[in-house]
Amino acid sequence: MSESTYEHKPGNGSLFRNNDSNPDNNQPYYKGDIKLQDGTMQEISAWVNESKAGKKYLSLKLQNVYVAPVEVKKEEPKSEEVSPDLPF
């Protein structure tokens, strides 16, 4: 997610402003990475919300790091070449 080569220590992470977020879409205001205590990396997203009492707070979501699916090309079965010398 972040473009730097910084590696987080377990239990730490970073959030960055999401410039693609606006009031018309559901994208998070902040996005980043966090390294859990067991060493696994997670993506973290944050939205700025307001409670019924008028207090602003951050709503957070953790999810597994997205890995793009790898496209597997299927090989087409090779047709057996038929010799023109066959009697049929």
N, CA, C and O of each residue as an XYZ file, in Angstrom:
352
protein
N       0.820     -1.175      0.000
C       0.000      0.000      0.000
C       0.864      1.238      0.000
O       0.715      2.093     -0.873
N       1.765      1.355      0.961
C       2.648      2.508      0.941
C       3.769      2.264     -0.055
O       4.134      1.122     -0.336
N       4.307      3.352     -0.584
C       5.300      3.237     -1.628
C       6.717      3.133     -1.089
O       7.648      2.905     -1.862
N       6.906      3.294      0.203
C       8.252      3.242      0.762
C       8.623      1.802      1.100
O       7.786      0.900      1.066
N       9.888      1.613      1.423
C      10.368      0.285      1.785
C      10.433      0.121      3.298
O      11.044     -0.826      3.791
N       9.811      1.032      4.036
C       9.795      0.975      5.493
C       9.080     -0.286      5.947
O       8.003     -0.611      5.448
N       9.682     -0.994      6.894
C       9.043     -2.189      7.432
C       8.601     -1.907      8.861
O       9.401     -1.495      9.702
N       7.329     -2.132      9.123
C       6.760     -1.875     10.441
C       7.245     -2.901     11.446
O       7.526     -4.049     11.100
N       7.337     -2.474     12.688
C       7.592     -3.381     13.797
C       6.257     -4.008     14.178
O       5.215     -3.393     13.954
N       6.255     -5.215     14.750
C       4.994     -5.836     15.155
C       4.183     -4.913     16.074
O       4.711     -4.331     17.021
N       2.900     -4.799     15.771
C       2.004     -3.962     16.556
C       1.952     -2.517     16.097
O       1.291     -1.695     16.733
N       2.639     -2.184     14.997
C       2.666     -0.810     14.491
C       2.198     -0.755     13.046
O       2.235     -1.751     12.323
N       1.755      0.436     12.638
C       1.304      0.626     11.271
C       1.293      2.093     10.907
O       1.674      2.947     11.708
N       0.856      2.378      9.696
C       0.785      3.749      9.188
C      -0.508      3.946      8.423
O      -0.990      3.035      7.749
N      -1.070      5.150      8.531
C      -2.237      5.548      7.749
C      -1.860      6.746      6.894
O      -1.148      7.642      7.347
N      -2.344      6.759      5.649
C      -2.101      7.862      4.728
C      -3.430      8.358      4.192
O      -4.367      7.578      4.019
N      -3.513      9.638      3.932
C      -4.724     10.244      3.367
C      -5.014      9.614      2.015
O      -4.116      9.485      1.183
N      -6.270      9.219      1.789
C      -6.716      8.653      0.520
C      -7.290      9.789     -0.329
O      -8.387     10.277     -0.056
N      -6.560     10.204     -1.342
C      -6.995     11.319     -2.188
C      -8.181     10.971     -3.080
O      -8.797     11.870     -3.654
N      -8.519      9.678     -3.210
C      -9.663      9.257     -4.029
C     -10.969      9.295     -3.252
O     -12.034      9.080     -3.831
N     -10.910      9.562     -1.964
C     -12.115      9.580     -1.137
C     -12.838     10.920     -1.282
O     -12.216     11.981     -1.345
N     -14.164     10.838     -1.334
C     -14.994     12.052     -1.326
C     -16.348     11.691     -0.727
O     -16.639     10.507     -0.563
N     -17.173     12.660     -0.399
C     -18.462     12.368      0.248
C     -19.409     11.528     -0.606
O     -20.355     10.944     -0.078
N     -19.170     11.456     -1.916
C     -20.078     10.721     -2.797
C     -19.750      9.240     -2.932
O     -20.556      8.483     -3.473
N     -18.579      8.805     -2.449
C     -18.257      7.383     -2.548
C     -17.996      6.809     -1.164
O     -17.936      7.542     -0.177
N     -17.843      5.508     -1.101
C     -17.679      4.835      0.191
C     -16.226      4.504      0.476
O     -15.946      3.679      1.345
N     -15.292      5.129     -0.236
C     -13.883      4.838     -0.010
C     -13.424      5.448      1.312
O     -13.928      6.486      1.740
N     -12.460      4.786      1.951
C     -11.984      5.300      3.241
C     -11.242      6.620      3.084
O     -10.661      6.895      2.035
N     -11.266      7.438      4.139
C     -10.541      8.706      4.149
C      -9.037      8.465      4.296
O      -8.220      9.243      3.802
N      -8.688      7.374      4.984
C      -7.289      7.022      5.204
C      -7.094      5.539      4.906
O      -7.981      4.723      5.156
N      -5.917      5.199      4.368
C      -5.568      3.799      4.106
C      -4.116      3.586      4.501
O      -3.316      4.522      4.497
N      -3.788      2.361      4.837
C      -2.407      2.072      5.195
C      -2.196      0.598      5.482
O      -3.016     -0.249      5.130
N      -1.077      0.315      6.129
C      -0.689     -1.053      6.477
C      -0.413     -1.109      7.966
O      -0.048     -0.112      8.590
N      -0.598     -2.306      8.523
C      -0.278     -2.534      9.926
C       0.289     -3.943     10.051
O      -0.184     -4.876      9.403
N       1.297     -4.080     10.886
C       1.881     -5.400     11.159
C       1.353     -5.861     12.507
O       1.602     -5.223     13.530
N       0.626     -6.965     12.507
C       0.046     -7.482     13.744
C       1.130     -8.065     14.638
O       2.267     -8.249     14.204
N       0.779     -8.357     15.890
C       1.738     -8.885     16.852
C       2.364    -10.203     16.397
O       3.508    -10.500     16.741
N       1.606    -11.003     15.614
C       2.144    -12.283     15.143
C       2.979    -12.132     13.871
O       3.471    -13.127     13.340
N       3.148    -10.898     13.372
C       3.991    -10.645     12.213
C       3.272    -10.595     10.882
O       3.893    -10.285      9.866
N       1.965    -10.895     10.853
C       1.235    -10.845      9.591
C       0.872     -9.397      9.256
O       0.547     -8.597     10.134
N       0.937     -9.091      7.968
C       0.590     -7.752      7.492
C      -0.898     -7.696      7.184
O      -1.471     -8.662      6.681
N      -1.520     -6.565      7.486
C      -2.930     -6.318      7.210
C      -3.059     -4.934      6.593
O      -2.245     -4.048      6.852
N      -4.086     -4.759      5.778
C      -4.425     -3.429      5.284
C      -5.379     -2.810      6.295
O      -6.247     -3.496      6.836
N      -5.221     -1.523      6.548
C      -6.100     -0.820      7.478
C      -6.743      0.353      6.747
O      -6.078      1.077      6.006
N      -8.025      0.527      6.962
C      -8.782      1.624      6.357
C      -9.500      2.364      7.465
O      -9.904      1.765      8.462
N      -9.660      3.681      7.293
C     -10.315      4.496      8.323
C     -11.269      5.495      7.685
O     -10.949      6.124      6.676
N     -12.439      5.629      8.286
C     -13.452      6.596      7.866
C     -13.699      7.565      9.018
O     -13.704      7.154     10.178
N     -13.901      8.824      8.719
C     -14.246      9.810      9.736
C     -15.771      9.826      9.839
O     -16.464     10.071      8.851
N     -16.281      9.566     11.031
C     -17.720      9.539     11.270
C     -18.064     10.489     12.406
O     -17.188     10.999     13.104
N     -19.362     10.714     12.573
C     -19.829     11.568     13.659
C     -20.914     10.825     14.434
O     -21.849     10.277     13.850
N     -20.772     10.816     15.757
C     -21.745     10.129     16.601
C     -23.031     10.950     16.695
O     -23.078     12.101     16.262
N     -24.061     10.346     17.262
C     -25.329     11.060     17.444
C     -25.166     12.259     18.366
O     -25.915     13.232     18.274
N     -24.185     12.182     19.253
C     -23.913     13.292     20.173
C     -23.065     14.384     19.517
O     -22.778     15.404     20.144
N     -22.662     14.176     18.259
C     -21.901     15.182     17.543
C     -20.389     15.057     17.658
O     -19.662     15.925     17.174
N     -19.902     13.989     18.293
C     -18.456     13.797     18.425
C     -17.922     13.054     17.196
O     -18.510     12.069     16.750
N     -16.809     13.534     16.663
C     -16.182     12.870     15.522
C     -15.300     11.729     16.024
O     -14.670     11.826     17.077
N     -15.272     10.644     15.244
C     -14.450      9.492     15.584
C     -14.023      8.784     14.300
O     -14.577      9.032     13.230
N     -13.034      7.899     14.420
C     -12.567      7.111     13.294
C     -13.148      5.708     13.387
O     -13.081      5.066     14.435
N     -13.713      5.242     12.292
C     -14.169      3.870     12.171
C     -13.101      3.126     11.385
O     -12.716      3.560     10.300
N     -12.616      2.001     11.925
C     -11.494      1.283     11.329
C     -11.907     -0.082     10.795
O     -12.851     -0.703     11.283
N     -11.171     -0.532      9.777
C     -11.389     -1.864      9.219
C     -10.030     -2.461      8.880
O      -9.203     -1.818      8.235
N      -9.804     -3.709      9.325
C      -8.605     -4.463      8.968
C      -8.999     -5.561      8.003
O     -10.057     -6.175      8.140
N      -8.137     -5.804      7.022
C      -8.387     -6.899      6.086
C      -7.063     -7.422      5.570
O      -6.041     -6.741      5.646
N      -7.090     -8.650      5.037
C      -5.882     -9.240      4.482
C      -5.364     -8.392      3.334
O      -6.141     -7.740      2.635
N      -4.055     -8.401      3.140
C      -3.434     -7.657      2.047
C      -3.916     -8.244      0.727
O      -3.897     -9.460      0.534
N      -4.351     -7.364     -0.184
C      -4.870     -7.803     -1.477
C      -3.744     -8.349     -2.338
O      -2.703     -7.712     -2.497
N      -3.965     -9.535     -2.891
C      -3.036    -10.134     -3.836
C      -3.816    -10.373     -5.119
O      -4.813    -11.094     -5.127
N      -3.353     -9.764     -6.198
C      -4.050     -9.899     -7.484
C      -4.017    -11.357     -7.928
O      -2.982    -12.014     -7.819
N      -5.156    -11.877     -8.432
C      -5.179    -13.257     -8.890
C      -4.276    -13.439    -10.110
O      -4.169    -12.559    -10.964
N      -3.638    -14.589    -10.165
C      -2.754    -14.901    -11.276
C      -3.563    -15.612    -12.347
O      -4.245    -16.600    -12.077
N      -3.479    -15.101    -13.554
C      -4.220    -15.708    -14.656
C      -3.446    -16.917    -15.168
O      -2.283    -16.810    -15.557
N      -4.114    -18.069    -15.160
C      -3.497    -19.302    -15.627
C      -3.983    -19.570    -17.044
O      -5.183    -19.668    -17.303
N      -3.025    -19.686    -17.948
C      -3.395    -19.975    -19.335
C      -3.511    -21.472    -19.506
O      -2.609    -22.230    -19.150
N      -4.645    -21.889    -20.059
C      -4.851    -23.308    -20.330
C      -4.259    -23.625    -21.693
O      -4.463    -22.905    -22.671
N      -3.529    -24.714    -21.724
C      -2.979    -25.137    -23.004
C      -4.049    -25.892    -23.763
O      -4.717    -26.774    -23.221
N      -4.199    -25.534    -25.012
C      -5.159    -26.245    -25.841
C      -4.564    -27.588    -26.214
O      -3.371    -27.687    -26.502
N      -5.397    -28.630    -26.210
C      -4.869    -29.942    -26.570
C      -4.365    -29.915    -28.017
O      -5.016    -29.402    -28.927
N      -3.192    -30.485    -28.177
C      -2.622    -30.514    -29.519
C      -3.322    -31.600    -30.328
O      -3.482    -32.732    -29.872
N      -3.727    -31.238    -31.514
C      -4.366    -32.238    -32.362
C      -3.281    -33.128    -32.943
O      -2.194    -32.680    -33.307
N      -3.616    -34.385    -33.014
C      -2.640    -35.322    -33.557
C      -2.530    -35.090    -35.055
O      -3.520    -35.013    -35.782
N      -1.310    -34.984    -35.468
C      -1.113    -34.781    -36.903
C      -1.340    -36.110    -37.608
O      -0.829    -37.149    -37.189
N      -2.106    -36.060    -38.673
C      -2.411    -37.256    -39.431
C      -1.529    -37.258    -40.669
O      -1.462    -36.283    -41.418
N      -0.875    -38.355    -40.853
C      -0.007    -38.491    -42.006
C      -0.872    -38.687    -43.257
O      -1.827    -39.462    -43.221
N      -0.556    -38.002    -44.355
C      -1.334    -38.189    -45.578
C      -1.162    -39.577    -46.184
O      -1.865    -39.913    -47.138
N      -0.257    -40.387    -45.665
C      -0.009    -41.716    -46.198
C      -0.921    -42.775    -45.581
O      -0.853    -43.938    -45.979
N      -1.754    -42.415    -44.640
C      -2.640    -43.394    -44.015
C      -3.734    -43.796    -44.997
O      -4.209    -42.971    -45.777
N      -4.138    -45.081    -44.956
C      -5.088    -45.588    -45.955
C      -6.535    -45.142    -45.756
O      -7.378    -45.520    -46.570
N      -6.859    -44.407    -44.788
C      -8.266    -43.995    -44.637
C      -8.466    -42.533    -44.741
O      -9.595    -42.055    -44.633
